Amino acid sequence: RLHAALRELPGVRRIYPGAGNFLLARFDDAETAYRRLLAAGVVVRDMRAAPQLADALRISIGTPEENAAVIAALQALENAA
């Protein structure tokens, strides 16, 4: 569900299939997405320091409520743009 919901957001460029309990997502503006998620209390792993991942965040799969918080924070980002 999280994969499908993220794929629908305009600022998300690509979601890689997860083999574990996380998804790697590429964003048009990863810095703003990262800050927005943190401000909403959602902690994600910032992958931007890794080679070739300057636009990527690692998002853990959580409970339905936690996943909804991720989507809500990113939708709020879209609405603010």
N, C-alpha and C positions, 0 to 999 in steps of 0.2 A: 504493500500500500504506500509506504513512504516513497519508494522508488517511483511509482506512478505519479504521485502527487508532486514530487519535486520536478519531474519531467515536464509538468504542465506550467511551471512558473517561468516567465519570460527571462529573468536574470540568470537562470540556470542553463548553462550551455551543454553540459553532458553529465550523465550519471553512469558510472561504471558498475557492472554487475558485481554484487558482493558475494564472496565465498564464505565470509564470516559474519560477524554481527555488526558490520558497518558498511557504509557506502562511501565511495569517493566521488565528490561532486566538483565540477568545474563551473565557475561563475564568471559573469561578465565583469563584476566588481567584487572580488573575493574579500577585500579589506572591509568594505561597507557591510557585506553579508556577515562577516565574522563579528564585527562590532555590534551589529543589530542582534545577532543571536546571543552574544554575551549580555547585552543590555536586557534581553528577555529572560535571562537566567538559564540559557541553553549553552552548555559547554561543548564545543566541538574541537577537534584537533586541527590546528593550523598547519597545513602541509606546504605553505608557500616558500619555506626555506629550502625544501628539497629540490634538487635539480629537475627541471621540466615540470614542476608542479606549482608555478607561481600564481596560479589562479584556482587552486584546489583546497577544499576543506574535507576532512574526514568526519562523517556524521554517523555516530553509533545508532543502531536500531534499539529503540527502547520500548516502553509500554505504549499502548495506544494513546494515552494522555501525553506522554513525552513526545511522541512523534507528531501529535497535533500541535504541540507548542512550537516545534521546529517549523512546521508549515505556516502557522499563524505569524511567527516572527518574520519569515521570508515574504509572506503576502503583505504584511505591513510595510516592508521595505519597498515592494513593488508599488503600493499605493502612495508612498511618500515621494516616489520619483515623478 
